[in-house]
Amino acid sequence: MWIAIGEKTKIRKLEREDVDRMRNWGKHTNPLFFHYNFPHLSKQERDEWYRLKTGKFRKKSFVIENLENKIIGFLSIRDMNWFTGEAELGIVLDPDHMNQGYGTDGIQAFLEYYFRRMRMRTITLRAAVYNKRAIRCYKKCGFEVIGEEIMEFEDQTAEIFYNSKYQDFEEIFIPSNRGIMTKYMKMELKKRNYEHSINSMSTKTVWKCE
């Protein structure tokens, strides 16, 4: 059952068989995004991956499908605080379906569900400063930058750190005794701002109960 429908996407809860379908996604060619490629996992490892994404009270996971019912993205909210009405958003798209408007449409559809059906009040996210495309997408969805922080890069063993052909990327990273760090933007969208801006969004969405 769809929880939200946009002009180009449909959102529903993640099911175990979806994990198998995501193995067929394309691959990023930019080394800065290799860690977003869906990993090679055995059946047992995929079982565990699904359990980690769905078996926690403070975390919910969803898939983004296009109108042809092809899974083109994965979306999750974590660190959910029902008392304050806040959670952190994460989203990954199939590289073969990027730059086609699916990310913006999927996020806008999900926000309708998040703020109105779940009755949450604030949603946050973090984006690497070098990820200009994602930051533009988030801003288009109404998110505002509220700060910048230095955090551990998500893949500490990435090829980018030991292959000399990627030396041009060295300035993006900061070595430290905690690991290899990079700058992230923290972004936020509050329900009142969402309600104020919803009429100006180019994509109209509706949500449906399960």
QUIBEL-V261268 format. One record per backbone hydrogen bond with DSSP energy under -0.5 kcal/mol. CO is the residue of the C=O (numbers start at 1). NH is the residue of the N-H. If there is no record, write none. Layout:
[[CO & NH] [CO & NH]]
//
This chain:
[[3 & 208] [4 & 11] [5 & 206] [8 & 67] [9 & 6] [10 & 65] [11 & 3] [11 & 4] [12 & 63] [15 & 18] [15 & 19] [16 & 19] [16 & 20] [17 & 21] [18 & 22] [19 & 23] [20 & 23] [21 & 24] [22 & 25] [29 & 31] [30 & 33] [31 & 34] [33 & 36] [34 & 37] [39 & 41] [42 & 46] [43 & 47] [44 & 48] [45 & 49] [46 & 50] [47 & 51] [48 & 52] [49 & 53] [50 & 54] [51 & 55] [56 & 59] [58 & 80] [60 & 77] [61 & 14] [62 & 75] [63 & 12] [63 & 65] [64 & 72] [64 & 73] [65 & 10] [66 & 69] [70 & 66] [70 & 72] [72 & 94] [73 & 64] [74 & 92] [75 & 62] [76 & 90] [77 & 60] [78 & 88] [80 & 82] [81 & 85] [81 & 86] [85 & 121] [85 & 122] [86 & 81] [87 & 124] [88 & 78] [90 & 76] [92 & 74] [94 & 97] [95 & 98] [101 & 105] [102 & 106] [103 & 107] [104 & 108] [105 & 109] [106 & 110] [107 & 111] [108 & 112] [109 & 113] [110 & 114] [111 & 115] [112 & 116] [112 & 117] [113 & 117] [113 & 118] [114 & 120] [121 & 191] [122 & 87] [123 & 189] [124 & 89] [125 & 187] [127 & 185] [128 & 131] [130 & 132] [131 & 135] [132 & 136] [133 & 137] [134 & 138] [135 & 139] [136 & 140] [137 & 141] [138 & 143] [139 & 142] [144 & 188] [147 & 186] [149 & 151] [149 & 184] [151 & 182] [154 & 156] [155 & 158] [158 & 161] [159 & 162] [159 & 163] [162 & 164] [163 & 166] [164 & 167] [166 & 169] [167 & 170] [169 & 172] [170 & 173] [172 & 183] [174 & 181] [176 & 179] [179 & 176] [179 & 181] [180 & 153] [181 & 174] [182 & 151] [183 & 129] [184 & 149] [185 & 127] [185 & 187] [186 & 146] [186 & 147] [187 & 125] [188 & 144] [189 & 123] [190 & 194] [191 & 195] [192 & 196] [193 & 197] [194 & 198] [197 & 200] [197 & 201] [198 & 201] [202 & 204] [206 & 5]]
//
